[in-house]
Every structure is written in C-alpha cells, then in structure tokens.
C-alpha cells in the first residue's frame, strides 16, 4: 500500500484511504475471476470437442446400411442419345444393350406461309381437331385476333385445349415465310390429334394446313427386345433409373451399365477419416505440455480425452468379421501415420472396392444390413460420449457447475466488500466529526488563555 501522506481533512488521513482499503479487499475477487476465465476456457474447449465427436457420428450415418453405403452410377455408352439418372435407393446394378429406334413425338400441324405475323389477317372463323378417343374440339378465332400471332395467343390462352402454338419464320427467305405451328401438349400415340378442318372467312390470306405430323411413341431395343413408351423421359424401363432420350440412332447398339460408384464411396470414407482426425488432432494439441503450459485453462491430461482417444484407436485397429474373413481398416488403405493421424490410401481403397465391394460393405455395415459393422460401432461410441448421460455431457456439466460456484463466491464477496465499504465510510465520517469538534474546542481554549498548539494541533497538522 502506498505511504499515507497527510491531507487537508480534519484527521489528516488520505482522502482515498477507504478506496485503498476496499481495493485491497477485492484481491480475492480478482483471483476468483482469473479462475473463472480458466474454467470458461476449458468449457469452450470441451464444447469444441463435443461438437467434433458429434461430427464423427454424422459422418458415418451414410455408411451404416447397405443402401446408403452403396452409391450407384450410370456408365452411358452413348451420351449423345440419352441422359441417365440413378436413384441409389431403388436401382440395382446391371448391364443392358440398348438401341434407340425412334423418339416420341407430339401430333402437330404447320400452316401455310404468311407475309408477316402481325398485319395479315386470316379472317374470322375456327378450326377443329380430333383426339384418338374420337372427341372433337374446336378453336374459335375472333376477327380482332386473326393474325398469326393473334391466333397463337388465342390458342395458348385456352389451357383446356391441351394445345400449344408458336409463330416461326421458316427461314426460306421467301416473301411469305411466317407460319403457325400448333402441337398437342402430350406425346405418344394415345395423344394423337388430327387437324382436319379450317374455316376462316374474309381474310387477307387463306389459312390452311400445309403439313401435319402424327404422334408416335418412343421405341427402344433392350437386350434385343423392342419396347415402347409415350414420352422421351422414361422411368419405368429399369428400376430406379430415369432415361431422357435426346436422339434416335437405329442400328447403333450401345451398353448402359448401372454399377457401384466407388469414387463416391471413397469420398465418404475420406470424410469420415477427416472427422476422426479432427478429434485426434484436438486431443494431441491439448496434451502438448511443456514448462510454459498452463494446464489450468486446457484439457491436457483430462481423463475424458484419454478415454476417447483409446476408444477411437482401438476401433481403428480391431479386425471385424465378414463372410470374406476378418478385415482391418489397414486392409482398406486406412491406417495411422507417424503423427498418429489417419491416412487414406485412396487408390488402394478403390482397388479393394473394385475387387470385393461386398467385403468392404460388410466391414462397414455388418454381416446383416444395418448390423454391427464399423460405421454403426463408431456412431454408437460417438453418441454414447455426447448423449445426456455421456462422458462429454458430464464433463461439460462439471465445468459449468464450477463456473456457477465461482460466480456465487464472487457475488457473496461483492456483498461483503460493499458492507465493509459502508462501515469504513461511516467510521471515518464519525472520526472526522469527532476530531473537528476537538479542534474547535482546542481553538476556543487557546484563545481564552492566549496559547496555541498542543496535542490536537499536532494531530490536525496545524
């Protein structure tokens, strides 16, 4: 405490003496606050670790059953003729010989040519078309909408007609080059429509059907057998496979394979290894202790970390039974490096997947689908660590409880100091009053006897 110097107050004591005494009383609070900071640092680290362990659990969810573990891909022998998409949940591996004989088409008509699309009138009237079921439909054209664009607008505005219309320039360069194309919205033979009758009066140009195209089904040869479909997007030929036909090439057979996408599986396993490495790296960093390490705000040497690291490493090195014999992670190209982290030899992994996909899948999934394979074991371990009654949750609760205890101690100490401060101020106030009265009495006596000084004078610095 700084040396006390006399001041101008009656007692001669420093003006900030109470503040100095109170500040000295706050030293235990400063130590408590430092402890709280250490515990908060540990809490943050423990929460980080808990998140990393939960990430492990999430990374293996796609590896725990056969459907999710296996990804399928299409190997399309002629992508110019079709696009292929695969639903891995319903598709099955297989190889097929395909030949696209014809695309599905919609029934449509092409009008005669007009000199322009917006001025030349076709006249008032209507045209009709007949559906395969014999139903006849009629489209009426108002005189104000009898240009080609007007007719197209009328047709497109009546959605119940199941027709679409567009005006095009036929590109011939002739004086009359604008035409109307009217098509049924649905392809396939059962949606074939005929455009037999056109009735327009008082037009600038006659309107008539120049060309007509009948609807047709798409046709393919599958392993030598012909099949037909109404449209060009086919989802009923192969289970879980959607084919979108783009062109036909009769006489050109090609192969379509549905097979395991081992690169996708490799990506899942690499993602899992990365999440495991994030946990192991965290543990290693916490356990890097030297003479300058402050173990009060780290998790170094924590039993939770030791337990977690032991469980993870044991799981990695323990062989699991499959129908193809016991298999270890190292057999798949996944093993620990010199730094104690996992390395994934992707080429070796893909080689094993290509040679024996069943063995790899059983290692991760188990002998039974969704069984006691590596993925489910790892997920169970991670969930057991992070659930409400797990080790991680207990560790977090313990740290939070200590922080609450420190907060309570600080709160109690603050109340004590506040009470002490009030008492000190009251005592010094009374002391000042007493000394002031004594000085006044001394001055009165000194004036009466003609003397000065004395004990009180020396106390007051006078």
ZAMARGU-4260 file (C-alpha; in steps of 0.2 Angstrom, whole numbers, plus 5000, padded with zeros to 4 digits):
<rodrens>
0) 5000/5000/5000 | 5007/5017/4996 | 5014/5028/5010 | 5000/5038/5019 | 5003/5057/5017
5) 4993/5069/5027 | 4980/5079/5019 | 4969/5094/5022 | 4955/5083/5030 | 4952/5085/5049
10) 4960/5069/5053 | 4975/5071/5042 | 4972/5054/5034 | 4972/5052/5015 | 4956/5056/5006
15) 4956/5039/4996 | 4960/5029/5011 | 4943/5020/5011 | 4945/5016/4992 | 4963/5009/4995
20) 4956/4998/5009 | 4942/4992/4999 | 4953/4989/4984 | 4964/4978/4995 | 4948/4968/5000
25) 4945/4965/4981 | 4960/4954/4979 | 4951/4938/4982 | 4938/4943/4969 | 4952/4945/4956
30) 4959/4928/4959 | 4941/4921/4958 | 4939/4930/4941 | 4955/4923/4935 | 4949/4905/4940
35) 4933/4908/4931 | 4942/4913/4915 | 4952/4897/4916 | 4936/4887/4918 | 4927/4896/4904
40) 4942/4892/4893 | 4940/4874/4897 | 4922/4875/4894 | 4924/4882/4877 | 4937/4868/4873
45) 4925/4854/4880 | 4911/4861/4869 | 4923/4861/4854 | 4927/4843/4857 | 4909/4838/4860
50) 4905/4846/4843 | 4919/4837/4834 | 4914/4820/4842 | 4896/4823/4836 | 4903/4827/4818
55) 4910/4809/4818 | 4893/4802/4822 | 4886/4812/4807 | 4900/4807/4795 | 4896/4789/4797
60) 4877/4790/4795 | 4878/4786/4776 | 4889/4771/4780 | 4878/4761/4792 | 4867/4751/4780
65) 4869/4744/4763 | 4858/4756/4753 | 4866/4771/4760 | 4884/4764/4759 | 4882/4759/4741
70) 4881/4773/4728 | 4877/4769/4710 | 4881/4777/4694 | 4877/4775/4676 | 4890/4772/4663
75) 4881/4778/4647 | 4889/4771/4631 | 4881/4784/4620 | 4878/4800/4630 | 4873/4809/4614
80) 4857/4799/4613 | 4851/4799/4631 | 4854/4806/4648 | 4853/4794/4663 | 4850/4797/4681
85) 4850/4784/4695 | 4841/4783/4712 | 4853/4773/4723 | 4839/4768/4734 | 4829/4759/4721
90) 4841/4755/4707 | 4850/4739/4705 | 4867/4735/4697 | 4866/4728/4679 | 4872/4729/4661
95) 4860/4732/4646 | 4861/4733/4627 | 4851/4747/4621 | 4846/4754/4604 | 4836/4770/4602
100) 4824/4766/4587 | 4814/4782/4587 | 4809/4797/4599 | 4792/4800/4605 | 4783/4814/4595
105) 4768/4825/4598 | 4755/4827/4584 | 4756/4844/4576 | 4752/4855/4561 | 4761/4868/4551
110) 4751/4882/4542 | 4754/4889/4525 | 4766/4904/4525 | 4760/4922/4528 | 4770/4938/4523
115) 4770/4944/4541 | 4764/4938/4558 | 4755/4954/4565 | 4747/4963/4550 | 4740/4950/4538
120) 4723/4943/4543 | 4717/4925/4541 | 4699/4931/4544 | 4686/4926/4557 | 4682/4908/4560
125) 4688/4892/4568 | 4697/4876/4566 | 4694/4859/4574 | 4705/4844/4579 | 4700/4826/4584
130) 4708/4816/4598 | 4711/4797/4597 | 4696/4794/4608 | 4685/4802/4594 | 4682/4818/4604
135) 4681/4834/4593 | 4687/4850/4599 | 4685/4867/4591 | 4695/4883/4592 | 4686/4900/4588
140) 4696/4915/4581 | 4689/4932/4584 | 4692/4944/4569 | 4702/4955/4581 | 4714/4941/4584
145) 4715/4933/4566 | 4734/4937/4563 | 4746/4923/4566 | 4752/4930/4582 | 4733/4933/4587
150) 4729/4915/4583 | 4743/4909/4593 | 4739/4920/4608 | 4721/4913/4607 | 4726/4895/4607
155) 4739/4897/4621 | 4726/4907/4632 | 4714/4892/4632 | 4723/4879/4643 | 4709/4866/4642
160) 4713/4864/4623 | 4729/4854/4628 | 4737/4863/4613 | 4752/4875/4612 | 4756/4887/4597
165) 4771/4896/4591 | 4774/4908/4576 | 4790/4905/4567 | 4800/4911/4552 | 4803/4896/4541
170) 4820/4903/4535 | 4816/4901/4517 | 4819/4919/4513 | 4803/4920/4503 | 4791/4934/4503
175) 4779/4923/4513 | 4789/4915/4527 | 4779/4916/4543 | 4770/4901/4549 | 4760/4894/4563
180) 4764/4878/4572 | 4751/4870/4583 | 4755/4855/4593 | 4747/4844/4606 | 4755/4846/4623
185) 4757/4827/4626 | 4767/4815/4616 | 4763/4797/4612 | 4751/4788/4601 | 4737/4789/4613
190) 4738/4808/4612 | 4737/4809/4593 | 4727/4823/4587 | 4721/4826/4569 | 4719/4844/4562
195) 4706/4841/4548 | 4696/4856/4546 | 4699/4875/4545 | 4686/4888/4542 | 4691/4906/4540
200) 4681/4920/4531 | 4686/4937/4524 | 4704/4936/4527 | 4719/4944/4518 | 4726/4927/4515
205) 4719/4909/4515 | 4723/4899/4530 | 4726/4880/4528 | 4736/4866/4534 | 4752/4864/4525
210) 4760/4849/4534 | 4754/4838/4548 | 4764/4826/4559 | 4756/4812/4568 | 4760/4807/4586
215) 4772/4792/4590 | 4779/4783/4604 | 4797/4782/4608 | 4804/4764/4604 | 4820/4756/4610
220) 4828/4739/4609 | 4833/4732/4626 | 4844/4717/4625 | 4836/4714/4608 | 4818/4716/4613
225) 4808/4731/4607 | 4798/4742/4620 | 4788/4757/4618 | 4784/4772/4629 | 4773/4788/4627
230) 4786/4800/4630 | 4805/4803/4629 | 4808/4803/4648 | 4807/4785/4653 | 4807/4780/4672
235) 4798/4763/4670 | 4811/4753/4660 | 4824/4750/4673 | 4821/4751/4692 | 4827/4767/4700
240) 4834/4773/4683 | 4827/4788/4673 | 4831/4789/4654 | 4829/4805/4645 | 4830/4802/4626
245) 4838/4815/4616 | 4840/4807/4599 | 4837/4791/4589 | 4850/4780/4580 | 4843/4764/4573
250) 4856/4751/4570 | 4868/4758/4583 | 4868/4747/4599 | 4877/4753/4614 | 4879/4747/4633
255) 4871/4755/4648 | 4879/4750/4665 | 4872/4753/4682 | 4886/4750/4694 | 4894/4755/4711
260) 4901/4772/4711 | 4917/4768/4721 | 4924/4786/4720 | 4908/4792/4729 | 4911/4778/4742
265) 4929/4783/4744 | 4924/4801/4747 | 4913/4796/4761 | 4927/4786/4769 | 4939/4801/4767
270) 4926/4812/4775 | 4924/4800/4790 | 4943/4799/4792 | 4944/4818/4792 | 4932/4820/4806
275) 4941/4806/4816 | 4957/4816/4813 | 4950/4832/4819 | 4946/4824/4836 | 4963/4816/4837
280) 4972/4832/4832 | 4962/4841/4846 | 4967/4828/4859 | 4986/4829/4853 | 4985/4848/4854
285) 4978/4848/4872 | 4991/4835/4878 | 5006/4845/4871 | 5013/4850/4888 | 5029/4859/4892
290) 5036/4871/4906 | 5026/4885/4899 | 5010/4876/4898 | 4995/4882/4908 | 4985/4867/4912
295) 4973/4877/4922 | 4964/4883/4905 | 4967/4867/4894 | 4961/4849/4894 | 4978/4842/4894
300) 4979/4825/4903 | 4960/4825/4905 | 4953/4808/4908 | 4939/4811/4895 | 4952/4814/4882
305) 4961/4799/4886 | 4946/4788/4886 | 4940/4795/4869 | 4957/4793/4861 | 4959/4775/4867
310) 4941/4770/4861 | 4944/4778/4843 | 4961/4770/4841 | 4955/4753/4847 | 4941/4753/4834
315) 4953/4758/4820 | 4965/4743/4823 | 4952/4730/4828 | 4948/4717/4814 | 4929/4714/4811
320) 4922/4698/4804 | 4915/4697/4787 | 4910/4682/4775 | 4926/4685/4767 | 4936/4684/4783
325) 4942/4696/4796 | 4946/4714/4789 | 4955/4728/4797 | 4955/4746/4792 | 4973/4745/4786
330) 4967/4731/4774 | 4957/4745/4765 | 4971/4758/4764 | 4966/4767/4780 | 4979/4767/4794
335) 4989/4778/4806 | 5004/4788/4801 | 5019/4794/4811 | 5009/4809/4818 | 4996/4797/4825
340) 4983/4803/4812 | 4974/4793/4799 | 4980/4792/4781 | 4968/4786/4767 | 4976/4777/4753
345) 4963/4781/4740 | 4970/4771/4726 | 4971/4756/4737 | 4954/4758/4744 | 4946/4760/4726
350) 4956/4744/4721 | 4948/4734/4736 | 4931/4741/4732 | 4933/4736/4714 | 4939/4719/4718
355) 4927/4715/4733 | 4914/4728/4736 | 4905/4715/4747 | 4919/4713/4759 | 4921/4732/4761
360) 4902/4735/4763 | 4901/4721/4776 | 4916/4728/4786 | 4906/4745/4787 | 4888/4739/4788
365) 4890/4722/4796 | 4885/4704/4791 | 4867/4709/4792 | 4861/4725/4784 | 4862/4739/4797
370) 4871/4727/4809 | 4887/4728/4820 | 4899/4735/4807 | 4912/4748/4809 | 4901/4763/4805
375) 4887/4758/4817 | 4900/4754/4831 | 4909/4771/4828 | 4892/4780/4828 | 4886/4771/4844
380) 4903/4776/4853 | 4901/4794/4847 | 4883/4795/4853 | 4887/4787/4870 | 4900/4800/4873
385) 4889/4815/4869 | 4872/4810/4875 | 4864/4817/4890 | 4871/4804/4902 | 4888/4803/4892
390) 4905/4807/4897 | 4906/4823/4887 | 4890/4830/4894 | 4895/4825/4912 | 4912/4834/4909
395) 4903/4850/4902 | 4891/4850/4917 | 4906/4849/4929 | 4914/4864/4921 | 4898/4874/4921
400) 4895/4869/4939 | 4912/4876/4944 | 4909/4892/4935 | 4892/4894/4944 | 4901/4891/4961
405) 4914/4904/4957 | 4900/4917/4951 | 4891/4913/4968 | 4908/4916/4978 | 4911/4932/4968
410) 4893/4938/4972 | 4895/4934/4990 | 4912/4943/4991 | 4905/4958/4982 | 4891/4960/4995
415) 4904/4958/5009 | 4915/4971/5002 | 4900/4983/4999 | 4896/4981/5018 | 4914/4984/5023
420) 4915/4999/5012 | 4899/5006/5021 | 4906/5003/5038 | 4923/5011/5034 | 4915/5026/5027
425) 4903/5028/5042 | 4918/5025/5055 | 4929/5038/5046 | 4915/5050/5045 | 4912/5049/5064
430) 4931/5051/5066 | 4932/5066/5056 | 4917/5074/5066 | 4925/5070/5082 | 4942/5077/5078
435) 4934/5093/5071 | 4924/5096/5087 | 4940/5093/5097 | 4950/5105/5086 | 4936/5118/5089
440) 4937/5116/5107 | 4956/5117/5107 | 4955/5133/5097 | 4942/5140/5110 | 4953/5136/5125
445) 4969/5143/5116 | 4960/5159/5113 | 4955/5161/5131 | 4972/5158/5138 | 4982/5166/5124
450) 4991/5150/5120 | 4991/5138/5104 | 4997/5121/5098 | 4996/5106/5109 | 4991/5088/5105
455) 4976/5091/5095 | 4985/5103/5084 | 4999/5091/5080 | 4985/5078/5076 | 4977/5090/5064
460) 4993/5096/5056 | 4990/5113/5062
</rodrens>
